[in-house]
Amino acid sequence: MLVCDTIAGLIALVLERDQMARREEALVQIGGVLNSAMTGEELVERVLTVAGEVLRFQSCSIFLLDPEKEMFMLRGSVSILKERVGQVGYRPGEGITGWVCQTGQSVRLANPQKDPRWRGQFLELPNAEIASFLAVPIIYRGKTIGVIRVLRRVTDNPFVDNSFTEDDERLLFTIAEQVATGLENIRSLQK
């Protein structure tokens, strides 16, 4: 048993080290995207791809503020919502996603369906399949300009915890900061 514990500990260290290296690489790649993206749409698509590879989510969506509609509209998604880009959105305070937009605070939930803010309006996965929810605000100069939302599925293996961690939240928040800077740089160049 002692040998098994030791081997398990070594495997855990190797996996943790590998995960940290992937996260660092993702941040470097996103930094490169910021320098090369010419449009907001291009930036959103590239960020979704890189973030998906690192966080290993089953879906990810980015909602950005549309000042004319006073809503946070879907601008990109790696899910079935991709077909509804520009068509669906949340008002500030509406559901968990709208709450993140309104408060500028992130949310990490293991069972989002049990949260009183849950509305389940525009889902990337069927409601019963959602095991974990993470949403972080995209903030620029103290104002929320969007939100990045990621979901994970319920796993068939009862020994696999599919919840997002504090590290996942910190990484997604760092990505959101980079997205905010990139979007504002693109908007400044367009003006």
Residue pairs with C-beta under 8 A, 6 or more apart in sequence:
22 53
22 54
23 54
23 167
23 171
25 54
26 50
26 51
26 53
26 54
26 171
26 175
27 171
27 174
27 175
27 178
29 50
30 46
30 47
30 50
30 51
30 175
30 178
30 179
31 178
33 43
33 46
33 47
33 50
33 182
34 43
34 178
34 181
34 182
34 185
37 43
37 46
37 182
37 186
38 186
39 186
40 64
40 75
40 183
40 186
40 187
41 75
41 76
43 179
43 182
43 183
43 186
44 62
44 64
44 75
44 76
44 179
45 76
47 62
47 76
47 175
47 178
47 179
47 182
48 60
48 62
48 76
48 77
48 78
49 78
51 57
51 60
51 148
51 150
51 172
51 175
52 60
52 78
54 171
55 150
55 164
55 168
55 171
55 172
56 152
57 78
57 134
57 150
57 151
57 152
58 79
58 124
58 125
58 151
58 152
58 153
59 77
59 78
59 79
59 81
59 124
59 125
59 150
59 151
60 77
60 78
60 79
60 124
60 148
60 149
60 150
60 151
61 74
61 76
61 77
61 78
61 79
61 81
61 124
61 148
61 149
61 150
62 74
62 75
62 76
62 77
62 138
62 146
62 147
62 148
62 149
62 179
63 72
63 73
63 74
63 75
63 89
63 90
63 97
63 101
63 146
63 147
63 149
64 72
64 73
64 75
64 138
64 145
64 146
64 183
65 71
65 72
65 73
65 101
65 144
65 145
65 146
66 72
66 73
66 89
69 89
70 91
70 92
71 89
71 90
71 91
72 89
72 90
72 91
72 92
72 97
72 98
72 101
72 146
72 147
73 86
73 88
73 89
74 81
74 84
74 85
74 86
74 87
74 88
74 89
74 122
75 85
75 86
75 146
76 82
76 85
77 84
77 85
77 124
79 124
79 125
79 151
80 124
81 88
81 122
81 123
81 124
84 122
88 121
88 122
90 97
90 98
90 101
90 121
90 122
91 98
92 98
92 101
92 102
93 99
93 101
93 102
94 119
94 121
95 117
95 118
95 119
95 120
95 121
96 107
96 109
96 112
96 115
96 117
96 118
96 119
96 133
96 135
97 135
97 147
97 149
99 107
99 117
100 106
100 107
100 135
100 136
100 137
100 144
100 147
100 149
101 137
101 144
101 146
101 147
102 144
103 137
104 137
104 139
104 144
105 137
106 134
106 135
106 136
106 137
106 169
106 172
106 173
107 133
107 134
107 135
108 132
108 133
108 134
108 164
108 166
108 168
108 169
109 115
109 132
109 133
109 134
110 131
110 132
110 163
111 131
112 118
112 130
112 132
112 133
113 120
113 127
113 130
120 127
123 130
123 151
124 151
125 151
125 153
128 154
129 153
129 154
130 151
130 152
130 153
130 154
131 152
131 153
131 154
131 155
131 162
131 163
132 151
132 152
132 162
132 163
132 164
133 149
133 150
133 151
133 164
134 149
134 150
134 151
134 164
134 168
134 169
134 172
135 147
135 148
135 149
135 150
136 147
136 148
136 169
136 172
136 173
136 176
137 144
137 146
137 147
137 176
138 144
138 145
138 146
138 147
138 148
138 176
138 177
138 179
138 180
138 183
139 145
139 176
139 177
139 180
140 180
140 181
140 183
140 184
145 180
145 183
146 176
146 179
146 180
146 183
147 176
148 172
148 175
148 176
148 179
150 164
150 172
152 162
152 163
152 164
153 162
154 162
155 162
